[in-house]
Amino acid sequence: MSASPMPDADAQTRIRASNRRTALTLVSIAVVFFFGIIATKFMGGPATGIGVVGAAVLLYLVVAIGRNLRDKR
Amino acid sequence: MSSIVHDHAPGYGHDDHAHHPSGITRWLTTTNHKDIGTMYLWFSFAMFLVGGTMAMIIRAELFQPGLQVVEPEFFNSMTTLHGLIMVFGAIMPAAVGFANWQVPLMIGAPDMAFARMNNWSFWLLPPAAILLVTSLFVPGGAAAAGWTLYPPLTIQAGMGMDLTIFAIHILGASSIMGSINIITTILNLRAPGMTLMKMPLFVWTWLITAYLLIAVMPVLAGAVTMLLTDRHFGTSFFNAAGGGDPVLFQHVFWFFGHPEVYIIILPAFGIISQIIPAFSRKPLFGYASMVYATAGIAILSFIVWAHHMFTTGLPTAGLLFFMYATMLIAVPTGVKVFNWLATMWRGSMTFETPMLFAIGFLFLFTLGGFTGLVCAITPVDIQIQDTYYIVAHFHYVMVAGSLFAFFGGAYFWIPKWSGTMYNEKLGRIHFWSSMISFNIGFFPMHFLGLAGMPRRIPDYAQQFADWNMIASIGAFWFGASQLLFLYVMVQCARGKGEKAPAKPWEGADTLEWTLPSPIPYHTFETPPTVK
């Protein structure tokens, strides 16, 4: 049986920053889907929609891989 | 779940840890996940009663052939609002209520990651509900095109449609905020040692559900925004008169709508996965396969939307693709049902009310799943499209699936939440009454559908009279049974009953059961360590 000590102020700041990053990533997914679906219909043709979502996915991958590489350094 | 060793810090249950505003201020300004979870659950039950009343009006009208209770236009508004309120006002908020209560407790977090946003997520719901209900009283009446809101009817409808669109925007914003909160909480606030593959299955199902919500709620918001601009700003996304395509709305709607089915059912799977091991006194069989099956269902849910549109003239290749993709969902779902049965196999089972609801869920949801497979077969679906067979199918999934699981979850956790044991005898009466009346109400709808009775009509041919009368009797009985549930829960909330121990269920092993009952206002301020 054990209880971890209360996280210190630094750790709490890190958790808050991490929470904000996660939330911003998720919000941006929602925004892309919302405007993506309207853009698809507005411009006509499925290519636009696939392009928007595909570009977003690629962007996320680039950012995620970049962050991972930076953390490892 | 793997064994958990936890030592909650001293001070839990002390008055200095439980201070909070009292009266209405507490509920308006609270950022406590337990208070917000409670509000979600009461709100969802209130909306369940509102939507249920509409169902009673529908069944009263259909009790016998001919028009006797309401006008056809009002009947259409009732079917539309019943669907919208039950899906967005009752079932989804109930699932979020369970998540608010249980996710932080199960992962050893002190609260949700964004406590203030959590409060806001909830308080967006009542205005949306008011908009939906008051749309009945505006000129032209409420939306009456069915909960799917298909154009061109929704482009031509009156002001009630605008209120519905606004309500859906608000509900969508609330759901997205809630989902962001849940994902962030699960990813960032787990107690030390609580790895992803040690999380209780309820948490896993909610993590996946929240991702689904973030992906599809904006799509619905986009679809209704385009409807709005078609109605008022001269665009022609779905307006055939201006070169738009109404069928495109169906594609967009069901890209949201089918994952929505899993948004509703996955948290129910999570609750069942907590209840069955607890009352079988065995760990959940195949934990990892349950996680992968949940993820598999979620992924597949994105590629099956057009099985709702088999009669819209899709190309044959499309029909085949969506038929086979839909059938594929039976595989991960079958894994889940198999694992629940295997968990029960040779377990030291007892049959308290939560377990009764879990077994009822298993039996009826499987039945609903099988009729879903029938609907997936394109040539069959073309025959039964928009008949009562479809109504029977999705009520077996939504009511006997989600609702039974939520009832089971409420009985399972209410001793922990309120500190009072529920009345077991009344709980069992509630279960049996619901189980029998549900089947009387909805099983005959399969026969009606196969005989060709269309849905969303206030009048019907004489040949359908007998089964409709039986279905109405079952529906009235089912509705009345839920008042018993309300009574049992109110008694617990008022502390009328036997005091609950910290761990009333012998086989329950998740973190919340290590805390005293009733649960202190603040918990896990010092994170527990999970081994």
Chai-1 contact restraints between the chains, C-beta under 6 A:
chainA,res_idxA,chainB,res_idxB,connection_type,confidence,min_distance_angstrom,max_distance_angstrom,comment,restraint_id
A,M1,B,V5,contact,1.0,0.0,6.0,A-B,restraint_1
A,M1,B,D7,contact,1.0,0.0,6.0,A-B,restraint_2
A,S2,B,D7,contact,1.0,0.0,6.0,A-B,restraint_3
A,S2,B,T529,contact,1.0,0.0,6.0,A-B,restraint_4
A,A3,B,D7,contact,1.0,0.0,6.0,A-B,restraint_5
A,A3,B,A9,contact,1.0,0.0,6.0,A-B,restraint_6
A,A3,B,T526,contact,1.0,0.0,6.0,A-B,restraint_7
A,S4,B,P192,contact,1.0,0.0,6.0,A-B,restraint_8
A,S4,B,P527,contact,1.0,0.0,6.0,A-B,restraint_9
A,S4,B,T529,contact,1.0,0.0,6.0,A-B,restraint_10
A,M6,B,T526,contact,1.0,0.0,6.0,A-B,restraint_11
A,S18,B,N188,contact,1.0,0.0,6.0,A-B,restraint_12
A,N19,B,A113,contact,1.0,0.0,6.0,A-B,restraint_13
A,N19,B,T184,contact,1.0,0.0,6.0,A-B,restraint_14
A,N19,B,N188,contact,1.0,0.0,6.0,A-B,restraint_15
A,T22,B,T184,contact,1.0,0.0,6.0,A-B,restraint_16
A,T22,B,L187,contact,1.0,0.0,6.0,A-B,restraint_17
A,A23,B,I180,contact,1.0,0.0,6.0,A-B,restraint_18
A,A23,B,T184,contact,1.0,0.0,6.0,A-B,restraint_19
A,L26,B,I180,contact,1.0,0.0,6.0,A-B,restraint_20
A,L26,B,I214,contact,1.0,0.0,6.0,A-B,restraint_21
A,I29,B,I214,contact,1.0,0.0,6.0,A-B,restraint_22
A,A30,B,I176,contact,1.0,0.0,6.0,A-B,restraint_23
A,A30,B,I214,contact,1.0,0.0,6.0,A-B,restraint_24
A,A30,B,P218,contact,1.0,0.0,6.0,A-B,restraint_25
A,F33,B,P218,contact,1.0,0.0,6.0,A-B,restraint_26
A,F33,B,V219,contact,1.0,0.0,6.0,A-B,restraint_27
A,F34,B,P218,contact,1.0,0.0,6.0,A-B,restraint_28
A,F34,B,A221,contact,1.0,0.0,6.0,A-B,restraint_29
A,F34,B,G222,contact,1.0,0.0,6.0,A-B,restraint_30
A,I37,B,V219,contact,1.0,0.0,6.0,A-B,restraint_31
A,I37,B,G222,contact,1.0,0.0,6.0,A-B,restraint_32
A,I38,B,G222,contact,1.0,0.0,6.0,A-B,restraint_33
A,K41,B,M226,contact,1.0,0.0,6.0,A-B,restraint_34
A,K41,B,F237,contact,1.0,0.0,6.0,A-B,restraint_35
